[in-house]
């Protein structure tokens, strides 16, 4: 019986969102009753590249009936020639649309492979409806594109605690942002907004940023801002008190394929302020405030307007809890659809080579 072989070559380097998607959405438990076989590589970069470019294609030659799923890095060009057996999970289109925000490895290694895969493959899964919509503008009109949105777990073990009982205007405003510090995340813009909000509300502000230091100069620039606290990469347990103590979760990314931390943080009942774009409206729904990230003063006014309602904390807490339930119901339906799709694809592949 053909099996579904999942590319796990990128798993084990760091606890990134892409790794969590791979291990949680493409595990044997998640896709039961399908038989899932992870394909792993050594954690060293050279071993990962060798596994992706040489060993996986060799494995596909030896197992001509198996289906190969790529939930992390784009596949070797070999799979463009066996595109009926390859499925690419697309997290975003940044390798094609946001080249200015890519580091060297992404720009010169991953982007060319991704471009080939998008043009030649016929089966795609995506992390959101918005990513699916964007992808359809680049892939073949005959391609199958299915959303496979991740189920949101309470990874930080968050609780709403006394959030609903806190006063509407704290003496010191605490804002938190989560993500790798790199140009695309636009944390310098977030720092500008948090500073403007403090002025608007006439309150001192602390802006806590949780995430590893990536490429670019943003981390150095943020270290010079007196109201910004850079925590670096933290364990899930260490993230919990920062999020629970915060009043607002602020996201200012220039673009996202999904925005997973926004959903994960909502287990705390926190108010989310995010850019007014399609993907954030899909993810946050009515549980957030949508802001103009290009204008710190305008964004501060939009957040302050939401906080003007004396009951804003319990209102948005209820919205957050309901939004997580809404999203997880959608994700469960996606999972059932994907299991059926992979099962049919595996059976077709097996019949062609039986």
N, C-alpha and C positions, 0 to 999 in steps of 0.2 A: 504494500500500500504506500503510495507517495506520501511524503511528509512535508510540513511547512518549516523551512529552515530560515531562522531569523538572524540577521547580522548583529552580533553582540560585540564586534571588534572594538567599538568605542567605549564599551562599558568597563569601569574599573579605574578610570583616570581621575575623575572627580564626580561629586554628587550633583550633577547638573540636571536641569529640567529635562533635557534630551535623554539622559541616562534613566531618569525616573520613568519617562514615557516608555522606554524600551523594556525595562524590567517589569513594569506594572501592567502595561497594555498588551505586551507581546510575550507573556509568560504562558506556560502550560495551563495554569489555573485560570488566567483571564480568557483564554481562547478554547477552553475545553468545550467539546470533546475532541478537538483537533489534536493531532500529534505535533508538538512544537519542539524543534531541535535548535537550540542556540548555537551559533558559530562564533567562537571566541578567539581572541588574539592576545599575545603578551602585552602588558601595559606600556611597554616602550614604544616610542613613536615609529621607529623603523619597523618593528614587528607588526604594528597596526597597518602601516602602509602596505607591507608585503602581503598581509592577510587579505586586505581589500582588493589589491590589484592583481595578485597572482593566485593565492590559495582558494579564494571564493570562486573565481572562474573555473579553476581545476575541479573543485568540488561539484560545480554545476555540470561539467562534462561527464564526471563519473556517475552522477545521479540525474539522468535526463528527464525523470518524471516528477522531480520535486519542485515545489514552488519556493522562491526566495523572496524574503521580505526585508526591506532596508529602512529601519526606523531612525537611523542616525545619519551617517555620512552617505552621500550619493554613491551609487555603485560604479564598479569598473565599466568602461565602455563595452566590454564583452557582452554585458546583459542587454545592450541595445539590439544585439543580434538574436537574443532569445527573449524578446520583450513580452511574450505571452506567458512567461514563467516568472516574471519579476514584478514586484509591487514596491513602490516607493512611498514612504510616509513623508509628507511635506509639512514641515513646521512653519515655514515662511518662505517668501520669495526674495529675501534680502541678497542672496548670492547673485541675483539678476538685477534687482532694482535698487540696491543700496550699496553699490561698490565703494563709495566714498567712506563708508563706515566699516569696511572689512580690513582685517589684518592681512599680512602677507600670505600666510598659509591658506586662508579662505579665498583670497583674491586669485592666487595663481595655481592652487591645487584643487580646492573644492568647487569653485565657481565653474571652471570648464567641464568638470564631470557632471555637475548638476545641470548645466545647459544641455548636454547631450542626453541625459536621462529624461529631462522634461520634454524634449522634442521627440524622442524615440520610444519611450515606454508607453504602455497602454493602460496601466492600472496604477491608480494613486489613492492614497488615504491622506486626509488632512486633519489638522487639529482644530479647525473652526470652519464655519460656513464662509467667512470672509476670505480665509486662505484658499478655500475651494473656488470661490468666485474669481480670485486673482489668478489662480493656476489655470483655469479654463481659458484665459487669454493667451497662454503660452503653449499649452500642450495640444496634441492632436484633437480635432473635433470628435474623433471616434473614441477617444479615451474615456475610461470609466473613472470618475472622481467621487469618492465617498468620504464624507466627514466621519472621523473616528475620534470624537472628543474625549479627553481623559476624565475619568471619575476623580473627583476631588476628595482627597483624604485630609484629615486633620493632622497634617505632618508635624506641626509645631505643638500639638496638644493644647490648643488654645481654648480658652473659656471666656464667656462674656463678663463674668465676674460682676463687679458693681458698676459697669459702664452706664447702665440706664439711670443710675442714681447720681452720677456725677453732675455737677452744675453745668449749665449751658456754656458759660465762658470761664475756662480755667484761668488761674492766676498766671500760669506759665503754659503756653501752647506747645504740645509735643507732637511732632510730625515724624513719620517714618516712611522711608522708601527702601525697596528691596530689589537687588539685582546687581549684576556685574558692573563695575564702574568703567564705562567705555563710552565713546562719543554718542552711539545710537541711543543710549539710555537717557541722555540729556539731563544728567543730574545737576549740572551747573544751572540749567534752567529751573529745575526744581528748587534749588537753593535760592534763586532770585524770587520765586513765587512765595516760598515760606517766609522770606524776609519781608516781602511786601504785605503778606497776610498779618504778620506781627505788627507792622505799622498800622494797617487798617483796623485791627482789633485793639490796638494800644496795649498789647501784651508782649512780654519777652517770649522768644520762640527758640525751641531746640529742634534741630532737624537731624534725625538719626538715620544714617544710611548703612544698610546691612548688605554686604556683598564683597566678593574678592576684587582686588585691583586688576583690571584688565589692561588692554593696550591704550595708548594715548596719554594725554596730559591732564585729563579731568581730575584724577585723584589729587595731583599736586595743586591744582587750582582750588579744589574743595577744601584742602587742608588749611588754606589761608582764610577761609570764611569763619569768623568767630562763633557763629551760631550753629555750625555744622559739626556733627560728631561722626567720624568714620569708624565703623566697628570691624571692617574687614569681613572675611568669611567666618561664620559662626556655626556651631552645632545647632540642630533644631531646638534642643533644650534651651540654649542661650538666646535664641531668637524670641522665644515665648514671652519673657517679661518685657522686652522692648516693644513688641506689638501690642500687648495687653495694656501697657501704660500709655500708649500713644492715643491721641485724639483723632488723627487723620492719617490715612495711608495715601501718599501722594505719588502718582505715576506721571511722568512727563516724556515717556519714550517717543522718539520720532516715529517709530513704527513697531508693531509687534505682530507675530503670527497668532498669538493667543493672549499672553499675559497671565500665566499660571499663578504667580504669587498673589495677584489681586483676589482670586477666588479662594486660595488657601487662607489668606488673612481674614476672610469674612467669617470664619469660625469664631472670631473674637467679637463680632458685631461691630467692627470699626467702619466708620464712614470712609468711602473710597472716592478720591478725586482723580479723574483720569482724562486724557485727551478726548475731545469730541470727534471721534472717528468711528467708522463702522465696526471694527473689531472690538473696541472697548464697549460699545453699546450692546453688542452681542453677548459679551462676557458679563458685564456688570449689570445690565438691564436697569431696573429702577432703583437699584441699591447704591447708586453713586451720584456724584456731581460731575458733569462733563464740562471741561474748562478749555479756554483758549490758551494753550501753552506758549504761544508766540508772544503773548503780552502778559508779563507778570502782574501788572496792575489790574488788568481785566480778570485774570484768573483769580486773584485775591478777592476781587469783588464778588465773583461767582460763588466762591467757597463761603465767604462771609454772609452772603444772602441765604445760603442753606442753613448756616448756624444762627441766623436771626430768629428762627422759630425756637421758642424755649424748650420744645419737646423734641429737638432734632436728634438727640442721642437715642432715646428709645425707638423713635420712628425708623432711623436708619439701621438700628440693631435688628429690628424685626425684618426690615427689607433684606439685610445681609443673610440672615438665617434662611429666609424663604428663597433667596437667590441660589444658595448652595444646593438646596433641595431641588429647585427647578433644573439647575445644570446637571446634577447627577441623574435625574430622570432621563434627560436627553442623552447623556453619556451611556446609560444602560441600553437604551434603544439602539444607539450607534453600535455598541458592542455586539448585540444580537445580529444586526445587519452585516457586520464585518465577518462574523463567524460563518454566516450563510454564504457570503461572497467567497471567502477563502476555501470553504468546503467545495463549492462548485468549481472553482478554479483548479483545485487539486485534483478533482475527479476528471476534469477535461484533460489536464496535463497527463494524468495516468493513462487515460484511454488512448491518447495520441502516441504514447510510447509503450503501451502494453504489449 
